[in-house]
């Protein structure tokens, strides 16, 4: 069985981190899984975890009045899901639902925040690596909202 820090080193999000940084991050992770239809998290819930997807697809959704759940993006192997653990008040801003059987590494956000407080270079690295993920998700949300509300009044 491979060590988690070695597996993280191959992930696009964590590639290039030092061995010490990978060990610190791995210390907050554990393997988990979800079946098709299961929610990894729900909008408004406590954001205390993020996931590195090892296998499977996850659909990111927001609720639009009059339309119900609107898909923002679908992510799969190698992607991270969840960035709200980084910012108070640590609440989810969307839903994440497994589209098929998902295997992932779940990371304890509070554990990682504590480690980042003790090692600011780790915090800087993680913020730099999650920033493009946040930007991509916000842009996807913007595009979906334009689609939902841009044609709604016509």
C-alpha positions in Angstrom: 0.0 0.0 0.0 1.3 3.4 -1.0 1.8 6.2 1.6 -0.6 9.0 1.3 2.2 11.7 1.0 3.6 9.8 -2.0 0.2 9.7 -3.6 -0.3 13.4 -3.0 3.0 14.2 -4.7 1.5 13.0 -8.0 -1.6 15.1 -7.6 -1.7 18.3 -9.8 -2.7 20.4 -6.8 0.1 19.2 -4.5 2.8 18.4 -7.0 6.0 20.3 -6.3 5.5 20.6 -2.5 8.4 19.6 -0.3 8.4 16.2 1.4 7.8 17.9 4.8 4.8 19.8 3.4 3.3 16.7 1.9 3.7 14.8 5.2 2.0 17.6 7.1 -0.9 17.6 4.6 -1.2 13.8 4.6 -1.4 13.8 8.4 -4.8 15.5 8.0 -6.1 13.1 5.4 -7.9 9.8 5.3 -9.4 7.7 2.5 -13.2 7.8 2.0 -15.9 7.0 -0.5 -19.3 7.9 -1.7 -21.9 6.1 -3.8 -23.8 7.6 -6.7 -26.3 10.2 -5.5 -24.5 10.8 -2.1 -23.7 14.4 -1.2 -20.2 15.1 -0.2 -21.5 18.4 1.3 -24.5 20.7 1.1 -24.7 24.5 0.7 -24.7 26.3 4.1 -23.3 23.3 5.9 -20.1 23.4 8.0 -17.1 23.5 5.7 -14.6 21.4 7.6 -13.3 19.1 4.9 -12.0 19.1 1.3 -11.5 16.2 -1.0 -8.9 15.0 -3.5 -10.8 12.8 -6.0 -9.0 9.6 -6.7 -11.8 8.0 -8.8 -15.2 9.0 -9.9 -17.1 12.2 -10.8 -18.6 14.9 -8.6 -21.2 17.4 -9.7 -21.1 20.9 -8.2 -24.5 22.5 -7.9 -26.2 25.7 -6.7 -29.9 26.2 -6.1 -31.6 28.7 -8.4 -35.1 29.9 -7.5 -37.6 28.6 -10.1 -35.0 26.2 -11.6 -33.9 24.0 -8.7 -30.4 22.5 -8.8 -28.2 24.0 -11.5 -24.9 22.2 -12.3 -21.9 24.5 -12.1 -19.2 22.1 -13.0 -18.4 18.4 -13.0 -15.0 17.4 -11.6 -13.2 14.1 -11.6 -10.0 12.2 -10.9 -7.2 14.4 -9.6 -9.4 17.4 -8.9 -10.0 18.9 -5.5 -13.5 19.6 -4.2 -14.1 22.3 -1.6 -12.3 25.5 -0.7 -14.6 27.0 1.9 -12.6 25.4 4.7 -10.1 28.1 4.1 -12.3 31.1 5.0 -14.4 32.0 8.0 -17.3 31.4 8.6 -16.3 28.0 7.1 -19.7 27.3 5.3 -20.2 25.6 2.0 -21.3 27.8 -0.9 -22.7 25.0 -3.1 -23.6 21.3 -3.1 -21.3 18.6 -4.2 -23.0 15.3 -5.3 -21.4 12.0 -6.4 -22.4 11.1 -9.9 -21.0 7.6 -9.6 -18.9 5.7 -7.2 -16.3 8.1 -5.8 -13.1 7.3 -4.0 -11.3 10.2 -2.4 -9.0 11.5 0.2 -10.8 13.6 2.8 -8.8 16.3 4.5 -9.7 17.8 7.8 -9.8 21.6 7.3 -9.3 22.5 10.9 -6.3 20.2 11.1 -4.7 21.9 8.1 -5.5 25.4 9.3 -3.7 24.6 12.5 -0.7 23.3 10.6 -0.7 26.4 8.4 -0.7 28.6 11.5 2.5 26.8 12.6 4.1 26.8 9.2 3.1 30.0 7.2 5.0 28.8 4.1 2.6 25.8 4.0 -0.4 28.2 4.3 1.1 30.3 1.5 1.5 27.3 -0.7 -2.0 26.0 -0.1 -3.6 29.3 -0.7 -1.6 29.7 -4.0 -2.7 26.2 -5.1 -6.4 26.7 -4.2 -6.7 30.1 -5.7 -6.9 28.9 -9.3 -9.5 26.3 -8.2 -11.6 29.1 -6.6 -11.3 31.3 -9.7 -12.3 28.4 -12.0 -15.3 27.6 -9.9 -16.4 31.2 -9.6 -16.1 31.7 -13.3 -18.1 28.5 -13.9 -20.8 29.8 -11.5 -20.9 33.2 -13.3 -21.4 31.5 -16.7 -24.2 29.3 -15.4 -25.9 32.2 -13.7 -25.8 34.2 -16.9 -27.4 31.2 -18.7 -30.0 30.8 -16.0 -31.0 34.4 -15.5 -29.9 35.9 -18.8 -32.6 34.2 -20.8 -35.2 34.0 -18.0 -36.7 37.4 -18.6 -37.2 36.9 -22.4 
